Amino acid sequence: MQTSEKLKEIYQRLSNHYGPQNWWPAESRFEVMVGAILTQNTNWQNVEKALANLQSAELLSLGSMSELTVEKLAEHIRPAGYYTLKANRLQNLFHLLNEQWDGDLDYFFQQPAMALREQLISVKGIGPETADAIVLYAAEKPVFVVDNYTHRILSRHDIIPRECGYYEIQEILTDNLDEDVHLFNEFHALLVQVGKQFCKKTNPKCDECPLQGLV
């Protein structure tokens, strides 16, 4: 089976098994950006608690959060872990948005995908995965987000070599899939689901996995 056919088969199987994922769960594009940084090195349940803290304090906006000191911001996002580090990263992002884009998110997101990506990666504390999550889920531009689940699942099914890096994986996916925001969105979300439930780092549940028998 060719790479493009195998990827389509993976997507179809996971889509049939899990149904629509409708990611990213957020009420605004700004919330997606904040969530993308908060979810670094933690699970989504902890991120939801941090976001709930910000919402209950009526702080979940660029203007309000930009006015907070790092210490105050860290207090609100404490459930997400590494809260001082993440508060600094958020403030670095806010500085970019306020200083270079006058706080205008619509204007910021109008940039072409690669230009937007470069801007985000220039922010200290934002790497390729976080930047791509913002480009895909907040800006709704077709960039495939690669994470540990993506690497694990694709390497175990012999689509990529185990030593394959972030950009190599992304290129393989982009070259073999239609460039479509909805497809990239759903596919990434489905890979996360099967990675958490079946294709675990240790003790994978291969016999129960919806991808069982895929060759």
Contacts in CASP RR format, 6 or more apart in sequence:
PFRMAT RR
TARGET T0000
AUTHOR 0000-0000-0000
METHOD contacts of the structure
MODEL  1
MQTSEKLKEIYQRLSNHYGPQNWWPAESRFEVMVGAILTQNTNWQNVEKA
LANLQSAELLSLGSMSELTVEKLAEHIRPAGYYTLKANRLQNLFHLLNEQ
WDGDLDYFFQQPAMALREQLISVKGIGPETADAIVLYAAEKPVFVVDNYT
HRILSRHDIIPRECGYYEIQEILTDNLDEDVHLFNEFHALLVQVGKQFCK
KTNPKCDECPLQGLV
1 9 0 8 1.000
1 215 0 8 1.000
3 159 0 8 1.000
3 172 0 8 1.000
3 176 0 8 1.000
4 176 0 8 1.000
4 177 0 8 1.000
6 157 0 8 1.000
6 159 0 8 1.000
6 214 0 8 1.000
7 159 0 8 1.000
7 173 0 8 1.000
7 176 0 8 1.000
7 177 0 8 1.000
8 177 0 8 1.000
9 214 0 8 1.000
10 153 0 8 1.000
10 157 0 8 1.000
10 211 0 8 1.000
10 214 0 8 1.000
11 183 0 8 1.000
11 186 0 8 1.000
11 187 0 8 1.000
11 190 0 8 1.000
13 210 0 8 1.000
13 211 0 8 1.000
13 214 0 8 1.000
14 187 0 8 1.000
14 190 0 8 1.000
14 191 0 8 1.000
14 193 0 8 1.000
14 194 0 8 1.000
14 210 0 8 1.000
14 211 0 8 1.000
15 186 0 8 1.000
15 190 0 8 1.000
16 210 0 8 1.000
17 194 0 8 1.000
17 210 0 8 1.000
18 190 0 8 1.000
18 193 0 8 1.000
18 194 0 8 1.000
18 210 0 8 1.000
20 186 0 8 1.000
21 185 0 8 1.000
21 186 0 8 1.000
21 189 0 8 1.000
21 190 0 8 1.000
21 193 0 8 1.000
23 137 0 8 1.000
23 185 0 8 1.000
23 186 0 8 1.000
23 188 0 8 1.000
23 189 0 8 1.000
24 32 0 8 1.000
24 36 0 8 1.000
24 133 0 8 1.000
24 137 0 8 1.000
24 138 0 8 1.000
26 32 0 8 1.000
26 35 0 8 1.000
26 137 0 8 1.000
28 60 0 8 1.000
29 105 0 8 1.000
29 109 0 8 1.000
29 138 0 8 1.000
29 139 0 8 1.000
30 60 0 8 1.000
30 61 0 8 1.000
30 62 0 8 1.000
30 105 0 8 1.000
30 138 0 8 1.000
31 51 0 8 1.000
31 60 0 8 1.000
32 133 0 8 1.000
32 134 0 8 1.000
32 137 0 8 1.000
32 138 0 8 1.000
33 93 0 8 1.000
33 134 0 8 1.000
33 138 0 8 1.000
34 51 0 8 1.000
34 54 0 8 1.000
34 60 0 8 1.000
34 65 0 8 1.000
34 90 0 8 1.000
35 47 0 8 1.000
35 51 0 8 1.000
36 130 0 8 1.000
36 133 0 8 1.000
36 134 0 8 1.000
36 137 0 8 1.000
36 138 0 8 1.000
37 86 0 8 1.000
37 89 0 8 1.000
37 90 0 8 1.000
37 93 0 8 1.000
37 125 0 8 1.000
37 126 0 8 1.000
37 130 0 8 1.000
38 46 0 8 1.000
38 47 0 8 1.000
38 50 0 8 1.000
38 51 0 8 1.000
38 77 0 8 1.000
38 80 0 8 1.000
38 86 0 8 1.000
39 47 0 8 1.000
39 80 0 8 1.000
40 82 0 8 1.000
40 86 0 8 1.000
40 89 0 8 1.000
40 130 0 8 1.000
41 81 0 8 1.000
41 82 0 8 1.000
42 80 0 8 1.000
42 81 0 8 1.000
42 82 0 8 1.000
46 79 0 8 1.000
46 80 0 8 1.000
46 81 0 8 1.000
47 79 0 8 1.000
47 80 0 8 1.000
49 79 0 8 1.000
49 80 0 8 1.000
50 76 0 8 1.000
50 77 0 8 1.000
50 78 0 8 1.000
50 79 0 8 1.000
50 80 0 8 1.000
50 83 0 8 1.000
51 60 0 8 1.000
53 76 0 8 1.000
53 77 0 8 1.000
53 78 0 8 1.000
53 79 0 8 1.000
54 60 0 8 1.000
54 65 0 8 1.000
54 76 0 8 1.000
54 77 0 8 1.000
57 76 0 8 1.000
58 64 0 8 1.000
59 65 0 8 1.000
59 68 0 8 1.000
59 76 0 8 1.000
62 94 0 8 1.000
62 97 0 8 1.000
62 98 0 8 1.000
62 103 0 8 1.000
62 105 0 8 1.000
63 103 0 8 1.000
65 73 0 8 1.000
65 90 0 8 1.000
65 94 0 8 1.000
66 91 0 8 1.000
66 94 0 8 1.000
66 98 0 8 1.000
68 76 0 8 1.000
70 84 0 8 1.000
70 87 0 8 1.000
70 88 0 8 1.000
70 91 0 8 1.000
71 84 0 8 1.000
71 87 0 8 1.000
73 87 0 8 1.000
73 90 0 8 1.000
73 91 0 8 1.000
74 83 0 8 1.000
74 84 0 8 1.000
74 86 0 8 1.000
74 87 0 8 1.000
75 83 0 8 1.000
77 83 0 8 1.000
77 86 0 8 1.000
77 87 0 8 1.000
77 90 0 8 1.000
80 86 0 8 1.000
88 124 0 8 1.000
89 123 0 8 1.000
89 124 0 8 1.000
89 125 0 8 1.000
89 126 0 8 1.000
92 123 0 8 1.000
92 124 0 8 1.000
92 125 0 8 1.000
92 126 0 8 1.000
93 120 0 8 1.000
93 123 0 8 1.000
93 126 0 8 1.000
96 119 0 8 1.000
96 122 0 8 1.000
96 123 0 8 1.000
97 103 0 8 1.000
97 105 0 8 1.000
97 108 0 8 1.000
100 119 0 8 1.000
101 107 0 8 1.000
101 108 0 8 1.000
108 116 0 8 1.000
108 119 0 8 1.000
109 116 0 8 1.000
109 138 0 8 1.000
109 139 0 8 1.000
111 119 0 8 1.000
112 141 0 8 1.000
113 135 0 8 1.000
113 139 0 8 1.000
113 141 0 8 1.000
113 142 0 8 1.000
113 143 0 8 1.000
116 134 0 8 1.000
116 135 0 8 1.000
116 139 0 8 1.000
116 141 0 8 1.000
117 131 0 8 1.000
117 132 0 8 1.000
117 135 0 8 1.000
117 143 0 8 1.000
120 126 0 8 1.000
120 127 0 8 1.000
120 130 0 8 1.000
120 131 0 8 1.000
120 134 0 8 1.000
120 135 0 8 1.000
121 127 0 8 1.000
121 128 0 8 1.000
121 131 0 8 1.000
128 146 0 8 1.000
128 166 0 8 1.000
128 167 0 8 1.000
129 145 0 8 1.000
129 146 0 8 1.000
129 147 0 8 1.000
129 166 0 8 1.000
132 143 0 8 1.000
132 144 0 8 1.000
132 145 0 8 1.000
132 146 0 8 1.000
132 170 0 8 1.000
133 145 0 8 1.000
135 141 0 8 1.000
135 143 0 8 1.000
136 142 0 8 1.000
136 143 0 8 1.000
136 144 0 8 1.000
136 145 0 8 1.000
136 181 0 8 1.000
136 184 0 8 1.000
136 185 0 8 1.000
136 188 0 8 1.000
137 185 0 8 1.000
140 181 0 8 1.000
141 181 0 8 1.000
142 179 0 8 1.000
142 180 0 8 1.000
142 181 0 8 1.000
142 184 0 8 1.000
143 170 0 8 1.000
143 184 0 8 1.000
144 170 0 8 1.000
144 173 0 8 1.000
144 174 0 8 1.000
144 177 0 8 1.000
144 184 0 8 1.000
144 187 0 8 1.000
144 188 0 8 1.000
145 184 0 8 1.000
145 188 0 8 1.000
146 166 0 8 1.000
146 169 0 8 1.000
146 170 0 8 1.000
146 173 0 8 1.000
147 188 0 8 1.000
147 191 0 8 1.000
147 192 0 8 1.000
148 201 0 8 1.000
149 191 0 8 1.000
149 192 0 8 1.000
149 194 0 8 1.000
149 195 0 8 1.000
149 196 0 8 1.000
149 199 0 8 1.000
150 169 0 8 1.000
150 173 0 8 1.000
150 188 0 8 1.000
150 191 0 8 1.000
151 160 0 8 1.000
151 164 0 8 1.000
151 165 0 8 1.000
151 169 0 8 1.000
152 195 0 8 1.000
152 199 0 8 1.000
152 201 0 8 1.000
153 191 0 8 1.000
153 194 0 8 1.000
153 195 0 8 1.000
153 199 0 8 1.000
153 211 0 8 1.000
154 160 0 8 1.000
154 164 0 8 1.000
154 169 0 8 1.000
154 172 0 8 1.000
155 161 0 8 1.000
155 162 0 8 1.000
155 164 0 8 1.000
156 199 0 8 1.000
156 204 0 8 1.000
157 211 0 8 1.000
157 214 0 8 1.000
159 172 0 8 1.000
160 168 0 8 1.000
160 169 0 8 1.000
160 172 0 8 1.000
164 172 0 8 1.000
177 183 0 8 1.000
177 184 0 8 1.000
177 187 0 8 1.000
194 209 0 8 1.000
194 210 0 8 1.000
194 211 0 8 1.000
197 205 0 8 1.000
198 204 0 8 1.000
198 205 0 8 1.000
198 206 0 8 1.000
198 208 0 8 1.000
198 209 0 8 1.000
198 210 0 8 1.000
198 211 0 8 1.000
199 206 0 8 1.000
199 209 0 8 1.000
199 211 0 8 1.000
206 212 0 8 1.000
END
